[in-house]
Amino acid sequence: MPDEFDFLSATDKPALLAFSTPEWLDTAKAALTELGFKVHTAATHSDFLIRFSQFRYQVVILEELFAANSIDENSTLHTLQQMPMNQRRHATVILLGTSFQTFTPMQAFQQSVNAVINPSEIFLLKQLLEKAVADNSAFLHSYREAQASLYAANK
């Protein structure tokens, strides 16, 4: 079934991938599928923005050179970085690129993402994804509880 007709239900765990390197895309798809995620892929910057605005993706993995020749040209990354936090807090955003050291917090902070991964460690992607999602969930746990209680109180 083609990606564009892949519907999401309330129980699905959606993930969005934005890659230019086919081998990395295949590895990320396999790891996320094995973790029970329903994977969508974006082919262009505008495709990414449309998909990201339509669903509350739990995981987003972005290649540093997605549709770009350098990280400075990556308009998808720049759009995510400039997006208000409340529009992207639902997702664990992971940036994959050769200019990063895996799980370096300062590099992730500088790029306004939850984690960075170097492709030399892509063979561990499943485990790295599990850790990134768990770390993000633990970090935002209190925020999400407070948000849910405020929502319930305003009903």
PyMOL commands that place a pseudoatom at each C-alpha (Angstrom):
pseudoatom trace, name=CA, resn=MET, resi=1, chain=A, elem=C, hetatm=0, pos=[0.000, 0.000, 0.000]
pseudoatom trace, name=CA, resn=PRO, resi=2, chain=A, elem=C, hetatm=0, pos=[1.575, 3.329, -1.009]
pseudoatom trace, name=CA, resn=ASP, resi=3, chain=A, elem=C, hetatm=0, pos=[2.660, 5.788, 1.666]
pseudoatom trace, name=CA, resn=GLU, resi=4, chain=A, elem=C, hetatm=0, pos=[0.116, 8.460, 0.704]
pseudoatom trace, name=CA, resn=PHE, resi=5, chain=A, elem=C, hetatm=0, pos=[-2.833, 6.133, 1.415]
pseudoatom trace, name=CA, resn=ASP, resi=6, chain=A, elem=C, hetatm=0, pos=[-1.476, 4.814, 4.709]
pseudoatom trace, name=CA, resn=PHE, resi=7, chain=A, elem=C, hetatm=0, pos=[-4.067, 5.952, 7.255]
pseudoatom trace, name=CA, resn=LEU, resi=8, chain=A, elem=C, hetatm=0, pos=[-3.292, 6.366, 10.930]
pseudoatom trace, name=CA, resn=SER, resi=9, chain=A, elem=C, hetatm=0, pos=[-5.528, 5.230, 13.756]
pseudoatom trace, name=CA, resn=ALA, resi=10, chain=A, elem=C, hetatm=0, pos=[-5.538, 6.420, 17.362]
pseudoatom trace, name=CA, resn=THR, resi=11, chain=A, elem=C, hetatm=0, pos=[-3.448, 3.428, 18.429]
pseudoatom trace, name=CA, resn=ASP, resi=12, chain=A, elem=C, hetatm=0, pos=[-0.726, 3.849, 15.774]
pseudoatom trace, name=CA, resn=LYS, resi=13, chain=A, elem=C, hetatm=0, pos=[2.726, 5.145, 16.607]
pseudoatom trace, name=CA, resn=PRO, resi=14, chain=A, elem=C, hetatm=0, pos=[3.544, 7.421, 13.648]
pseudoatom trace, name=CA, resn=ALA, resi=15, chain=A, elem=C, hetatm=0, pos=[7.087, 8.267, 12.560]
pseudoatom trace, name=CA, resn=LEU, resi=16, chain=A, elem=C, hetatm=0, pos=[8.246, 10.604, 9.814]
pseudoatom trace, name=CA, resn=LEU, resi=17, chain=A, elem=C, hetatm=0, pos=[11.528, 10.218, 7.934]
pseudoatom trace, name=CA, resn=ALA, resi=18, chain=A, elem=C, hetatm=0, pos=[13.293, 12.806, 5.770]
pseudoatom trace, name=CA, resn=PHE, resi=19, chain=A, elem=C, hetatm=0, pos=[16.357, 11.289, 4.102]
pseudoatom trace, name=CA, resn=SER, resi=20, chain=A, elem=C, hetatm=0, pos=[18.359, 11.810, 0.935]
pseudoatom trace, name=CA, resn=THR, resi=21, chain=A, elem=C, hetatm=0, pos=[20.561, 8.729, 1.451]
pseudoatom trace, name=CA, resn=PRO, resi=22, chain=A, elem=C, hetatm=0, pos=[18.563, 5.610, 0.434]
pseudoatom trace, name=CA, resn=GLU, resi=23, chain=A, elem=C, hetatm=0, pos=[20.621, 3.173, 2.553]
pseudoatom trace, name=CA, resn=TRP, resi=24, chain=A, elem=C, hetatm=0, pos=[20.073, 5.228, 5.708]
pseudoatom trace, name=CA, resn=LEU, resi=25, chain=A, elem=C, hetatm=0, pos=[16.382, 5.553, 4.886]
pseudoatom trace, name=CA, resn=ASP, resi=26, chain=A, elem=C, hetatm=0, pos=[16.043, 1.767, 4.573]
pseudoatom trace, name=CA, resn=THR, resi=27, chain=A, elem=C, hetatm=0, pos=[17.875, 1.225, 7.871]
pseudoatom trace, name=CA, resn=ALA, resi=28, chain=A, elem=C, hetatm=0, pos=[15.701, 3.799, 9.678]
pseudoatom trace, name=CA, resn=LYS, resi=29, chain=A, elem=C, hetatm=0, pos=[12.486, 2.325, 8.227]
pseudoatom trace, name=CA, resn=ALA, resi=30, chain=A, elem=C, hetatm=0, pos=[13.485, -1.166, 9.335]
pseudoatom trace, name=CA, resn=ALA, resi=31, chain=A, elem=C, hetatm=0, pos=[14.412, -0.039, 12.864]
pseudoatom trace, name=CA, resn=LEU, resi=32, chain=A, elem=C, hetatm=0, pos=[11.201, 1.949, 13.343]
pseudoatom trace, name=CA, resn=THR, resi=33, chain=A, elem=C, hetatm=0, pos=[9.023, -0.822, 11.915]
pseudoatom trace, name=CA, resn=GLU, resi=34, chain=A, elem=C, hetatm=0, pos=[10.667, -3.300, 14.269]
pseudoatom trace, name=CA, resn=LEU, resi=35, chain=A, elem=C, hetatm=0, pos=[9.832, -0.940, 17.157]
pseudoatom trace, name=CA, resn=GLY, resi=36, chain=A, elem=C, hetatm=0, pos=[6.171, -0.907, 16.102]
pseudoatom trace, name=CA, resn=PHE, resi=37, chain=A, elem=C, hetatm=0, pos=[6.026, 2.482, 14.395]
pseudoatom trace, name=CA, resn=LYS, resi=38, chain=A, elem=C, hetatm=0, pos=[4.007, 3.251, 11.294]
pseudoatom trace, name=CA, resn=VAL, resi=39, chain=A, elem=C, hetatm=0, pos=[6.525, 4.973, 9.039]
pseudoatom trace, name=CA, resn=HIS, resi=40, chain=A, elem=C, hetatm=0, pos=[5.897, 7.788, 6.570]
pseudoatom trace, name=CA, resn=THR, resi=41, chain=A, elem=C, hetatm=0, pos=[8.594, 9.305, 4.388]
pseudoatom trace, name=CA, resn=ALA, resi=42, chain=A, elem=C, hetatm=0, pos=[8.929, 12.804, 3.020]
pseudoatom trace, name=CA, resn=ALA, resi=43, chain=A, elem=C, hetatm=0, pos=[10.498, 13.271, -0.395]
pseudoatom trace, name=CA, resn=THR, resi=44, chain=A, elem=C, hetatm=0, pos=[10.823, 17.073, -0.339]
pseudoatom trace, name=CA, resn=HIS, resi=45, chain=A, elem=C, hetatm=0, pos=[10.784, 19.974, 2.070]
pseudoatom trace, name=CA, resn=SER, resi=46, chain=A, elem=C, hetatm=0, pos=[7.172, 20.854, 1.242]
pseudoatom trace, name=CA, resn=ASP, resi=47, chain=A, elem=C, hetatm=0, pos=[6.143, 17.196, 1.548]
pseudoatom trace, name=CA, resn=PHE, resi=48, chain=A, elem=C, hetatm=0, pos=[7.716, 17.128, 5.027]
pseudoatom trace, name=CA, resn=LEU, resi=49, chain=A, elem=C, hetatm=0, pos=[5.872, 20.282, 6.133]
pseudoatom trace, name=CA, resn=ILE, resi=50, chain=A, elem=C, hetatm=0, pos=[2.532, 19.014, 4.866]
pseudoatom trace, name=CA, resn=ARG, resi=51, chain=A, elem=C, hetatm=0, pos=[2.938, 15.652, 6.594]
pseudoatom trace, name=CA, resn=PHE, resi=52, chain=A, elem=C, hetatm=0, pos=[4.272, 17.182, 9.825]
pseudoatom trace, name=CA, resn=SER, resi=53, chain=A, elem=C, hetatm=0, pos=[1.348, 19.589, 10.034]
pseudoatom trace, name=CA, resn=GLN, resi=54, chain=A, elem=C, hetatm=0, pos=[-1.235, 16.838, 9.431]
pseudoatom trace, name=CA, resn=PHE, resi=55, chain=A, elem=C, hetatm=0, pos=[-0.175, 14.322, 12.114]
pseudoatom trace, name=CA, resn=ARG, resi=56, chain=A, elem=C, hetatm=0, pos=[1.314, 14.340, 15.570]
pseudoatom trace, name=CA, resn=TYR, resi=57, chain=A, elem=C, hetatm=0, pos=[4.336, 12.194, 14.759]
pseudoatom trace, name=CA, resn=GLN, resi=58, chain=A, elem=C, hetatm=0, pos=[5.963, 10.574, 17.775]
pseudoatom trace, name=CA, resn=VAL, resi=59, chain=A, elem=C, hetatm=0, pos=[9.348, 10.281, 16.070]
pseudoatom trace, name=CA, resn=VAL, resi=60, chain=A, elem=C, hetatm=0, pos=[10.917, 12.396, 13.341]
pseudoatom trace, name=CA, resn=ILE, resi=61, chain=A, elem=C, hetatm=0, pos=[14.295, 11.477, 11.903]
pseudoatom trace, name=CA, resn=LEU, resi=62, chain=A, elem=C, hetatm=0, pos=[15.909, 14.027, 9.630]
pseudoatom trace, name=CA, resn=GLU, resi=63, chain=A, elem=C, hetatm=0, pos=[19.130, 13.671, 7.673]
pseudoatom trace, name=CA, resn=GLU, resi=64, chain=A, elem=C, hetatm=0, pos=[21.373, 16.726, 7.996]
pseudoatom trace, name=CA, resn=LEU, resi=65, chain=A, elem=C, hetatm=0, pos=[21.677, 16.896, 4.185]
pseudoatom trace, name=CA, resn=PHE, resi=66, chain=A, elem=C, hetatm=0, pos=[17.997, 16.210, 3.413]
pseudoatom trace, name=CA, resn=ALA, resi=67, chain=A, elem=C, hetatm=0, pos=[17.284, 17.910, 0.066]
pseudoatom trace, name=CA, resn=ALA, resi=68, chain=A, elem=C, hetatm=0, pos=[20.407, 20.035, 0.564]
pseudoatom trace, name=CA, resn=ASN, resi=69, chain=A, elem=C, hetatm=0, pos=[24.132, 20.157, -0.161]
pseudoatom trace, name=CA, resn=SER, resi=70, chain=A, elem=C, hetatm=0, pos=[25.033, 21.427, 3.313]
pseudoatom trace, name=CA, resn=ILE, resi=71, chain=A, elem=C, hetatm=0, pos=[23.343, 21.646, 6.683]
pseudoatom trace, name=CA, resn=ASP, resi=72, chain=A, elem=C, hetatm=0, pos=[22.974, 25.402, 6.155]
pseudoatom trace, name=CA, resn=GLU, resi=73, chain=A, elem=C, hetatm=0, pos=[20.831, 24.692, 3.071]
pseudoatom trace, name=CA, resn=ASN, resi=74, chain=A, elem=C, hetatm=0, pos=[18.555, 22.222, 4.892]
pseudoatom trace, name=CA, resn=SER, resi=75, chain=A, elem=C, hetatm=0, pos=[15.333, 24.251, 4.900]
pseudoatom trace, name=CA, resn=THR, resi=76, chain=A, elem=C, hetatm=0, pos=[13.427, 21.440, 6.633]
pseudoatom trace, name=CA, resn=LEU, resi=77, chain=A, elem=C, hetatm=0, pos=[15.787, 21.602, 9.607]
pseudoatom trace, name=CA, resn=HIS, resi=78, chain=A, elem=C, hetatm=0, pos=[15.635, 25.405, 9.673]
pseudoatom trace, name=CA, resn=THR, resi=79, chain=A, elem=C, hetatm=0, pos=[11.836, 25.312, 9.649]
pseudoatom trace, name=CA, resn=LEU, resi=80, chain=A, elem=C, hetatm=0, pos=[11.791, 22.860, 12.570]
pseudoatom trace, name=CA, resn=GLN, resi=81, chain=A, elem=C, hetatm=0, pos=[14.303, 24.982, 14.484]
pseudoatom trace, name=CA, resn=GLN, resi=82, chain=A, elem=C, hetatm=0, pos=[12.187, 28.117, 14.075]
pseudoatom trace, name=CA, resn=MET, resi=83, chain=A, elem=C, hetatm=0, pos=[8.895, 26.389, 14.844]
pseudoatom trace, name=CA, resn=PRO, resi=84, chain=A, elem=C, hetatm=0, pos=[7.366, 27.244, 18.234]
pseudoatom trace, name=CA, resn=MET, resi=85, chain=A, elem=C, hetatm=0, pos=[8.081, 24.487, 20.751]
pseudoatom trace, name=CA, resn=ASN, resi=86, chain=A, elem=C, hetatm=0, pos=[4.389, 23.723, 21.309]
pseudoatom trace, name=CA, resn=GLN, resi=87, chain=A, elem=C, hetatm=0, pos=[4.105, 22.746, 17.629]
pseudoatom trace, name=CA, resn=ARG, resi=88, chain=A, elem=C, hetatm=0, pos=[6.903, 20.174, 17.795]
pseudoatom trace, name=CA, resn=ARG, resi=89, chain=A, elem=C, hetatm=0, pos=[7.031, 19.043, 21.423]
pseudoatom trace, name=CA, resn=HIS, resi=90, chain=A, elem=C, hetatm=0, pos=[4.946, 15.949, 20.613]
pseudoatom trace, name=CA, resn=ALA, resi=91, chain=A, elem=C, hetatm=0, pos=[7.782, 14.510, 18.519]
pseudoatom trace, name=CA, resn=THR, resi=92, chain=A, elem=C, hetatm=0, pos=[11.183, 13.135, 19.398]
pseudoatom trace, name=CA, resn=VAL, resi=93, chain=A, elem=C, hetatm=0, pos=[13.276, 14.831, 16.708]
pseudoatom trace, name=CA, resn=ILE, resi=94, chain=A, elem=C, hetatm=0, pos=[16.513, 13.096, 15.762]
pseudoatom trace, name=CA, resn=LEU, resi=95, chain=A, elem=C, hetatm=0, pos=[19.125, 14.543, 13.406]
pseudoatom trace, name=CA, resn=LEU, resi=96, chain=A, elem=C, hetatm=0, pos=[21.405, 12.096, 11.585]
pseudoatom trace, name=CA, resn=GLY, resi=97, chain=A, elem=C, hetatm=0, pos=[24.641, 13.363, 10.083]
pseudoatom trace, name=CA, resn=THR, resi=98, chain=A, elem=C, hetatm=0, pos=[28.370, 12.948, 9.743]
pseudoatom trace, name=CA, resn=SER, resi=99, chain=A, elem=C, hetatm=0, pos=[29.141, 16.221, 11.518]
pseudoatom trace, name=CA, resn=PHE, resi=100, chain=A, elem=C, hetatm=0, pos=[27.719, 14.945, 14.814]
pseudoatom trace, name=CA, resn=GLN, resi=101, chain=A, elem=C, hetatm=0, pos=[28.891, 12.677, 17.608]
pseudoatom trace, name=CA, resn=THR, resi=102, chain=A, elem=C, hetatm=0, pos=[26.093, 10.333, 18.672]
pseudoatom trace, name=CA, resn=PHE, resi=103, chain=A, elem=C, hetatm=0, pos=[24.101, 11.534, 21.693]
pseudoatom trace, name=CA, resn=THR, resi=104, chain=A, elem=C, hetatm=0, pos=[26.127, 14.680, 22.285]
pseudoatom trace, name=CA, resn=PRO, resi=105, chain=A, elem=C, hetatm=0, pos=[23.656, 16.864, 24.215]
pseudoatom trace, name=CA, resn=MET, resi=106, chain=A, elem=C, hetatm=0, pos=[25.261, 20.187, 23.271]
pseudoatom trace, name=CA, resn=GLN, resi=107, chain=A, elem=C, hetatm=0, pos=[25.149, 19.369, 19.550]
pseudoatom trace, name=CA, resn=ALA, resi=108, chain=A, elem=C, hetatm=0, pos=[21.492, 18.367, 19.864]
pseudoatom trace, name=CA, resn=PHE, resi=109, chain=A, elem=C, hetatm=0, pos=[20.742, 21.577, 21.764]
pseudoatom trace, name=CA, resn=GLN, resi=110, chain=A, elem=C, hetatm=0, pos=[22.560, 23.687, 19.146]
pseudoatom trace, name=CA, resn=GLN, resi=111, chain=A, elem=C, hetatm=0, pos=[20.410, 22.125, 16.412]
pseudoatom trace, name=CA, resn=SER, resi=112, chain=A, elem=C, hetatm=0, pos=[17.156, 22.357, 18.462]
pseudoatom trace, name=CA, resn=VAL, resi=113, chain=A, elem=C, hetatm=0, pos=[16.579, 18.602, 18.273]
pseudoatom trace, name=CA, resn=ASN, resi=114, chain=A, elem=C, hetatm=0, pos=[16.270, 15.892, 20.909]
pseudoatom trace, name=CA, resn=ALA, resi=115, chain=A, elem=C, hetatm=0, pos=[19.247, 13.821, 19.764]
pseudoatom trace, name=CA, resn=VAL, resi=116, chain=A, elem=C, hetatm=0, pos=[21.963, 13.648, 17.137]
pseudoatom trace, name=CA, resn=ILE, resi=117, chain=A, elem=C, hetatm=0, pos=[23.309, 10.420, 15.667]
pseudoatom trace, name=CA, resn=ASN, resi=118, chain=A, elem=C, hetatm=0, pos=[26.400, 9.839, 13.574]
pseudoatom trace, name=CA, resn=PRO, resi=119, chain=A, elem=C, hetatm=0, pos=[25.757, 7.426, 10.674]
pseudoatom trace, name=CA, resn=SER, resi=120, chain=A, elem=C, hetatm=0, pos=[28.844, 5.403, 11.655]
pseudoatom trace, name=CA, resn=GLU, resi=121, chain=A, elem=C, hetatm=0, pos=[26.625, 4.041, 14.438]
pseudoatom trace, name=CA, resn=ILE, resi=122, chain=A, elem=C, hetatm=0, pos=[23.555, 3.439, 12.286]
pseudoatom trace, name=CA, resn=PHE, resi=123, chain=A, elem=C, hetatm=0, pos=[23.925, -0.300, 12.900]
pseudoatom trace, name=CA, resn=LEU, resi=124, chain=A, elem=C, hetatm=0, pos=[22.731, 0.495, 16.459]
pseudoatom trace, name=CA, resn=LEU, resi=125, chain=A, elem=C, hetatm=0, pos=[19.827, 2.638, 15.273]
pseudoatom trace, name=CA, resn=LYS, resi=126, chain=A, elem=C, hetatm=0, pos=[17.071, 0.577, 16.891]
pseudoatom trace, name=CA, resn=GLN, resi=127, chain=A, elem=C, hetatm=0, pos=[18.698, 0.824, 20.327]
pseudoatom trace, name=CA, resn=LEU, resi=128, chain=A, elem=C, hetatm=0, pos=[19.550, 4.506, 19.821]
pseudoatom trace, name=CA, resn=LEU, resi=129, chain=A, elem=C, hetatm=0, pos=[15.952, 5.267, 18.859]
pseudoatom trace, name=CA, resn=GLU, resi=130, chain=A, elem=C, hetatm=0, pos=[14.646, 3.476, 21.942]
pseudoatom trace, name=CA, resn=LYS, resi=131, chain=A, elem=C, hetatm=0, pos=[16.973, 5.535, 24.133]
pseudoatom trace, name=CA, resn=ALA, resi=132, chain=A, elem=C, hetatm=0, pos=[16.124, 8.857, 22.446]
pseudoatom trace, name=CA, resn=VAL, resi=133, chain=A, elem=C, hetatm=0, pos=[12.369, 8.256, 22.753]
pseudoatom trace, name=CA, resn=ALA, resi=134, chain=A, elem=C, hetatm=0, pos=[12.676, 7.120, 26.381]
pseudoatom trace, name=CA, resn=ASP, resi=135, chain=A, elem=C, hetatm=0, pos=[14.858, 10.127, 27.277]
pseudoatom trace, name=CA, resn=ASN, resi=136, chain=A, elem=C, hetatm=0, pos=[12.411, 12.531, 25.639]
pseudoatom trace, name=CA, resn=SER, resi=137, chain=A, elem=C, hetatm=0, pos=[9.425, 10.899, 27.355]
pseudoatom trace, name=CA, resn=ALA, resi=138, chain=A, elem=C, hetatm=0, pos=[11.109, 11.105, 30.747]
pseudoatom trace, name=CA, resn=PHE, resi=139, chain=A, elem=C, hetatm=0, pos=[12.130, 14.731, 30.173]
pseudoatom trace, name=CA, resn=LEU, resi=140, chain=A, elem=C, hetatm=0, pos=[8.628, 15.836, 29.138]
pseudoatom trace, name=CA, resn=HIS, resi=141, chain=A, elem=C, hetatm=0, pos=[6.655, 13.595, 31.533]
pseudoatom trace, name=CA, resn=SER, resi=142, chain=A, elem=C, hetatm=0, pos=[5.741, 16.352, 34.021]
pseudoatom trace, name=CA, resn=TYR, resi=143, chain=A, elem=C, hetatm=0, pos=[4.893, 18.782, 31.234]
pseudoatom trace, name=CA, resn=ARG, resi=144, chain=A, elem=C, hetatm=0, pos=[2.590, 16.270, 29.547]
pseudoatom trace, name=CA, resn=GLU, resi=145, chain=A, elem=C, hetatm=0, pos=[0.858, 15.404, 32.848]
pseudoatom trace, name=CA, resn=ALA, resi=146, chain=A, elem=C, hetatm=0, pos=[0.261, 19.085, 33.596]
pseudoatom trace, name=CA, resn=GLN, resi=147, chain=A, elem=C, hetatm=0, pos=[-1.022, 19.668, 30.071]
pseudoatom trace, name=CA, resn=ALA, resi=148, chain=A, elem=C, hetatm=0, pos=[-3.405, 16.707, 30.326]
pseudoatom trace, name=CA, resn=SER, resi=149, chain=A, elem=C, hetatm=0, pos=[-4.765, 17.857, 33.693]
pseudoatom trace, name=CA, resn=LEU, resi=150, chain=A, elem=C, hetatm=0, pos=[-5.301, 21.389, 32.375]
pseudoatom trace, name=CA, resn=TYR, resi=151, chain=A, elem=C, hetatm=0, pos=[-7.105, 19.979, 29.367]
pseudoatom trace, name=CA, resn=ALA, resi=152, chain=A, elem=C, hetatm=0, pos=[-9.304, 17.783, 31.577]
pseudoatom trace, name=CA, resn=ALA, resi=153, chain=A, elem=C, hetatm=0, pos=[-10.076, 20.711, 33.900]
pseudoatom trace, name=CA, resn=ASN, resi=154, chain=A, elem=C, hetatm=0, pos=[-11.196, 22.875, 30.968]
pseudoatom trace, name=CA, resn=LYS, resi=155, chain=A, elem=C, hetatm=0, pos=[-13.630, 20.296, 29.599]
for i in range(1, 155): cmd.bond("trace and resi %d" % i, "trace and resi %d" % (i + 1))
show_as sticks, trace
zoom trace
